[in-house]
């Protein structure tokens, strides 16, 4: 949906909490704006240079943006036009359109951005599909050290069959429910490596005694589970946050359980505000009733595309120009990333009646948000993301209305023209949102960690006390024997909260 608004004099007088605002990007020429790499003003061709991302991070920091959220995938979006193949493995459409292909690993770029900024934070997507938690825990601790605690992990289980066949020795992608069971155990291992292996004061750095780390403040975790066997100990010393801010994006039945149990920040798909509200209410209820968490400790963001200019006329003119470079085939390739091959339906066909299950399910979701509207291929291509176009007041009105109707805590802004879209957000939209109390004028904690910025609380570098991971931390001064006795009781209780693939 492209949303526009008439100039409005309406101003909310309510006390507002500043929204959590992120730039959403990926190490690829095309994330959510297929065809715009052809636009002469677009710089996304430079996606592979460190300078490109340093510049982006500095734009974000100038606008007091909370973070840069990196989406990622491990293989090409190969579903579109793949019916002639033995699976969704058509990389040719992705190659032609540049849609999430080619794509680099964000980790190294994050380090470059971190040392070039002080406050902006970085959430990046990493899958539990193939990388072993022992190795990944070390990588995340390293990123937390480099950034001074400004990293978050978007926990995903992968959804591309093309990734599975490359990473799992040709095996098929496991059933979704099983992937979530494994992800839950993956997080358990991850937590224990980073929290239960080293005591907070394990590094003593005693030059006189010649002791760098106290062996009595380090222990093997000896994890022995269904999917992982990891003795430890963790090889990295404790980092500023101990564990990164935990982010998650799945809202299926098992995905909602994973989010309710572990997440501090949940990324919801860019659907209508009423559907977003339903998802927020569902996950908050699960978090409270099943996991004993304060639901206010989970923050929710959704995705929007914003095109803002000084006047309505200029915004509309920019929108018309953007349409000249619009790549419809690229959009269809992008939708193939969700397992939907829209080459199988005609443009005017009612997709809610399609015999193809993924197409039908996608169409029915959109029909729920748009009752009475024909959900055909044309509609689906237009509805990839919510689009807000206008002058600063108009776009701020739309954002404010979305917040009021959904209860969402913030947004991931994705771009049309890179980085011009982000510069417009920072220079034009953010000041208007600041007037309304919807954007922060300064960072909540100068030089703070990601967790401090999200919770807006100095000293909140670790998860709240009601978080699942909290009791797994080995605190300073506690003997190994005392901690292991306490940990045994904690894990016995936590075993009751495991997420299983085929039972509630």
Order of alpha helices (4+ residues) and beta strands (2+ residues): beta-beta-alpha-beta-alpha-alpha-beta-alpha-beta-alpha-alpha-beta-beta-beta-beta-beta-alpha-beta-alpha-beta-alpha-alpha-alpha-alpha-beta-alpha-beta-alpha-alpha-alpha-alpha
